[in-house]
Amino acid sequence: MPDPEYPGTPRAPASGSDSAQDKSDKRAARRTRRNLRKAAAEGYLEGICAMLRPGDLALDCGANMGVVTAQLAATGAEVIAFEPDPFAFAHLTQRFAEQANVTLVNAALGVEEGQVILNRAENFDSNPQGASVKSTIMPGGRAIARENGIEVRLADTPALIETLIAERGEIAFVKMDIEGAELDILEALDNGGQLERIRCLVAETHERKFKHLRPRFRTLRRRLEEKYPRRKVNLDWI
C-alpha cells in the first residue's frame, strides 16, 4: 500500500503492539526509503543542471549550507539563494563570497513581508551545522524548541517571484526546502498563476512533521498533479 506521506513508496503494515525488532525494522525501512528518495533527487538535480544555461535564473529556497546552490551556480546560471538562519547564512556568505553569479538573501520565505520567529531544533546549540537544516518558521514541528527562536526577516515569496517573472519572462528552476512554509507559498503560486512561468519547480514537502497540515498538503498535491506534469512540478524532492 503506498504511503500517502511519500507517494510511490510502500508503507509498513500497522500492528497493535510493536516489538523492539518491529520498531528496528520500521526504522530501517524508513532509512531505505529516504536513501532512495535522496538518490532520485540527486539524479533529478543532475538533469536540471544539464538543462540550465548562463543567463537562466534559478532560486534556491532554503539554501542551508549551499550544496544545491553550488551545483546550480556551476552551470553559469544566475542563482538567488534564500536562507533565514544566521548560522547557515554566515557559511553561505563565506562560501560564495567570490561567486559573481550567486546572490544571497538572508530571509525566511512566506506569503507576506515582515518579521517572523525562526524556531530552531532542540539540539541546535550542540550541533548548529546539523540542526540548522531543521530551522522553521512554522509552529508545531517535532523536536523544535520555541524558546530557541530568533526574529528574522520574512520575504513575500509570491510577490518576489512575480517581480522576477516580470523582469525576465520566466524562472528556469526553483528548489524549495523550507520546513513546512512551502505549503502557503505553493498554494499562492498556484492560485496566482506564477507556476505557469516557472520552467521547473521541485519541493520537499513536510507533512510528516506537521500533522495538522496534512489535509491541505493532500489537496495541494492532487491539484498540482492534475494540472502539471511531474517534470514541471515535483513535490517529492528528497
C-alpha positions in Angstrom: 0.0 0.0 0.0 1.5 3.4 -0.9 2.5 5.7 1.9 0.3 8.9 1.5 3.1 11.0 3.0 5.6 9.7 0.5 3.8 8.8 -2.8 5.3 5.9 -4.6 6.9 4.2 -1.6 5.5 1.3 0.3 4.2 1.7 3.9 5.0 -0.8 6.6 1.9 -2.7 7.8 0.4 -1.4 11.1 0.4 -3.6 14.2 -1.2 -3.3 17.6 1.9 -3.6 19.6 5.4 -3.3 18.0 8.2 -5.4 19.4 11.8 -3.9 19.6 12.6 -5.8 16.4 9.5 -4.4 14.6 10.5 -0.9 15.5 14.0 -1.5 14.4 12.7 -2.9 11.1 10.5 0.1 10.6 13.4 2.5 11.2 15.5 0.6 8.7 12.7 0.7 6.1 12.3 4.5 6.6 16.1 4.9 6.1 15.9 2.9 3.0 13.0 4.9 1.6 14.8 8.2 2.4 18.0 7.0 0.8 16.1 6.0 -2.3 14.4 9.4 -2.4 17.8 11.2 -1.9 19.4 9.2 -4.8 16.4 10.1 -7.0 16.6 13.7 -6.1 20.4 13.8 -6.8 19.8 12.3 -10.3 16.9 14.8 -10.9 19.2 17.7 -10.0 21.9 16.5 -12.3 19.3 16.6 -15.1 18.2 20.1 -14.1 21.8 21.3 -14.1 22.3 19.9 -17.6 19.4 22.0 -18.7 20.5 25.3 -17.2 22.5 27.8 -19.2 24.2 31.1 -18.5 21.5 33.7 -18.3 19.0 31.4 -16.8 17.6 32.2 -13.3 17.4 29.6 -10.5 16.1 30.1 -7.0 17.4 28.0 -4.1 14.8 28.5 -1.4 16.2 27.1 1.8 19.9 27.0 0.8 21.3 25.9 4.2 25.0 25.2 3.6 24.8 25.8 -0.1 25.2 22.3 -1.5 22.5 22.8 -4.2 23.4 26.4 -4.6 27.0 25.4 -5.7 25.7 22.9 -8.2 23.3 25.4 -9.7 26.0 28.1 -9.8 28.4 25.8 -11.6 26.1 25.8 -14.7 26.7 29.5 -15.1 23.1 30.3 -14.3 22.2 33.2 -12.1 21.3 31.9 -8.6 19.4 33.6 -5.9 19.8 31.7 -2.6 17.5 32.3 0.4 18.4 31.2 3.9 16.9 32.6 7.1 19.2 31.0 9.8 22.1 33.4 10.6 24.4 30.4 11.3 23.9 28.9 7.9 23.8 32.3 6.2 27.3 33.1 7.6 28.6 29.9 6.0 26.9 30.8 2.7 28.5 34.2 2.8 31.9 32.8 3.2 31.4 30.0 0.6 30.1 32.2 -2.2 31.9 35.5 -1.4 33.7 35.4 -4.8 30.9 33.9 -6.8 29.6 36.7 -9.1 26.5 34.7 -10.3 25.2 34.0 -6.7 23.0 36.4 -4.8 22.4 35.6 -1.2 19.3 36.7 0.7 19.1 36.4 4.5 15.4 35.9 4.9 12.7 33.3 5.6 10.1 32.8 2.9 6.4 33.2 3.3 3.4 34.9 1.7 3.9 38.4 3.2 6.6 40.8 4.1 7.6 41.5 7.7 9.4 39.8 10.6 8.9 36.3 11.9 10.2 34.0 14.6 12.6 31.3 13.3 12.3 28.3 15.5 15.4 26.1 15.9 15.9 22.4 16.7 16.3 21.3 20.3 19.9 20.2 19.6 20.9 23.4 17.8 23.4 24.6 20.5 25.3 21.3 20.5 25.2 20.8 16.7 24.4 24.0 14.9 25.5 22.8 11.4 23.5 19.6 11.5 20.5 21.2 13.3 20.2 24.4 11.1 18.6 22.4 8.4 15.5 22.0 10.7 15.1 25.7 11.5 11.5 26.6 10.6 9.0 29.5 10.9 6.2 27.0 11.2 4.7 26.3 14.7 4.0 22.7 15.8 7.0 21.0 14.4 8.7 18.0 16.0 11.9 18.3 18.1 11.7 22.1 17.8 12.4 24.3 20.8 10.4 27.5 20.5 12.4 29.1 23.3 15.4 29.0 20.9 13.5 31.1 18.4 15.1 34.2 16.9 13.5 37.0 14.9 14.3 37.1 11.2 13.1 38.9 8.1 10.2 37.4 6.2 10.0 37.9 2.5 6.8 37.8 0.4 7.7 35.0 -2.0 4.8 35.2 -4.5 5.4 39.0 -4.9 9.1 38.4 -5.3 8.6 35.7 -7.9 6.0 37.9 -9.7 8.6 40.7 -9.9 11.3 38.3 -11.2 9.0 36.9 -13.9 8.0 40.5 -15.0 11.7 41.3 -15.3 12.9 38.1 -17.0 9.9 36.5 -18.6 10.4 33.2 -16.7 12.3 31.5 -13.9 14.2 28.4 -15.1 14.3 26.5 -11.8 13.0 26.7 -8.2 14.1 24.4 -5.5 12.1 24.7 -2.3 13.0 23.1 1.0 11.7 25.4 3.7 10.4 23.1 6.5 6.7 23.4 6.1 6.4 27.0 4.8 6.2 25.7 1.3 2.5 24.9 1.7 1.3 28.5 1.9 3.7 29.5 -0.9 2.8 26.8 -3.3 -0.9 27.4 -2.8 -0.4 31.1 -3.5 1.8 30.4 -6.6 -0.8 28.1 -8.0 -3.7 30.5 -7.3 -1.7 33.4 -8.7 -0.7 31.6 -11.9 3.1 32.1 -11.3 3.8 28.3 -11.6 3.0 28.7 -15.3 6.1 30.8 -15.8 8.4 28.6 -13.8 10.1 26.1 -16.1 10.6 23.5 -13.3 9.9 23.6 -9.6 10.9 20.9 -7.0 9.9 21.0 -3.4 10.3 18.8 -0.3 7.0 18.8 1.5 6.9 18.3 5.3 3.5 16.9 6.1 5.3 14.2 8.2 6.4 16.9 10.6 3.1 18.9 10.7 0.2 16.5 11.1 -2.4 19.3 11.3 -1.4 20.4 7.8 -1.7 17.0 6.1 -5.2 17.5 4.7 -4.1 20.8 3.0 -0.9 19.0 1.6 -3.1 16.2 0.2 -5.4 18.7 -1.5 -2.4 20.7 -2.9 -0.8 17.5 -4.2 -3.9 16.4 -6.0 -4.5 19.8 -7.6 -0.9 20.2 -8.8 -0.7 16.6 -10.1 -3.9 17.2 -12.2 -2.5 20.5 -13.6 1.2 19.9 -14.2 3.4 17.0 -15.3 5.9 15.8 -12.8 8.8 17.1 -14.9 7.5 20.6 -14.3 6.2 20.5 -10.7 7.7 17.8 -8.4 6.7 17.7 -4.8 8.8 14.7 -3.9 12.2 16.4 -3.7 14.0 14.1 -1.2 
